[in-house]
Amino acid sequence: MREFDLSNARWRKSSYSGGDGGEACVEVAAGLPGVVPVRDSKVDGGPVIVVGAVAWTEFMGGIGR
């Protein structure tokens, strides 16, 4: 399994996250060629899922349907 250095990742809250209190805070990071890191901002130091950029694009395209 490949490891990625996410120490300088620029995380942003997904526009699909909802709730006024931030109860559904999915964050994604930009700047890593070919992959999209995803995490739950409510879990300090929690796990990160790294998804291939093509798979992420297809996933996001399916959400709007």
C-alpha positions as CSV (number, residue, x, y, z in Angstrom):
1,M,0.0,0.0,0.0
2,R,1.3,3.4,-0.9
3,E,1.7,6.1,1.7
4,F,1.1,9.8,1.1
5,D,2.5,12.7,3.0
6,L,-0.5,14.7,4.1
7,S,1.2,17.0,6.5
8,N,0.8,20.0,4.2
9,A,-2.6,18.9,2.7
10,R,-5.0,21.8,2.1
11,W,-8.3,20.4,3.5
12,R,-11.7,21.9,2.6
13,K,-15.1,21.0,3.8
14,S,-17.1,19.2,1.1
15,S,-20.1,21.1,-0.3
16,Y,-22.1,17.9,0.2
17,S,-21.5,18.1,4.0
18,G,-24.6,19.3,5.8
19,G,-25.9,20.4,9.1
20,D,-25.6,23.7,11.0
21,G,-23.5,22.2,13.7
22,G,-21.1,20.5,11.4
23,E,-22.4,17.0,12.2
24,A,-21.6,15.7,8.7
25,C,-18.2,17.2,7.9
26,V,-16.5,15.4,5.1
27,E,-13.3,17.0,4.1
28,V,-11.2,16.5,1.0
29,A,-7.7,17.7,0.2
30,A,-6.3,19.1,-3.0
31,G,-2.8,19.1,-4.4
32,L,-1.9,15.4,-4.6
33,P,-1.7,14.4,-8.3
34,G,-4.0,11.4,-9.2
35,V,-5.6,11.0,-5.7
36,V,-8.2,12.6,-3.4
37,P,-7.7,12.2,0.3
38,V,-11.0,12.1,2.3
39,R,-11.5,12.4,6.1
40,D,-14.1,13.0,8.7
41,S,-13.2,16.4,10.3
42,K,-15.0,15.4,13.6
43,V,-12.4,12.7,14.3
44,D,-9.2,14.3,15.5
45,G,-6.3,12.3,14.1
46,G,-8.7,9.9,12.5
47,P,-8.2,7.8,9.4
48,V,-7.9,9.2,5.9
49,I,-9.2,7.4,2.8
50,V,-7.2,8.0,-0.3
51,V,-9.3,7.5,-3.5
52,G,-8.1,7.6,-7.1
53,A,-9.0,10.9,-8.8
54,V,-10.9,9.1,-11.6
55,A,-12.9,7.0,-9.1
56,W,-13.6,10.1,-7.1
57,T,-14.9,12.0,-10.1
58,E,-17.2,9.1,-11.0
59,F,-18.4,8.9,-7.5
60,M,-19.2,12.6,-7.3
61,G,-21.0,12.4,-10.7
62,G,-23.2,9.7,-9.3
63,I,-24.2,11.7,-6.2
64,G,-26.1,14.3,-8.2
65,R,-28.4,11.7,-9.9
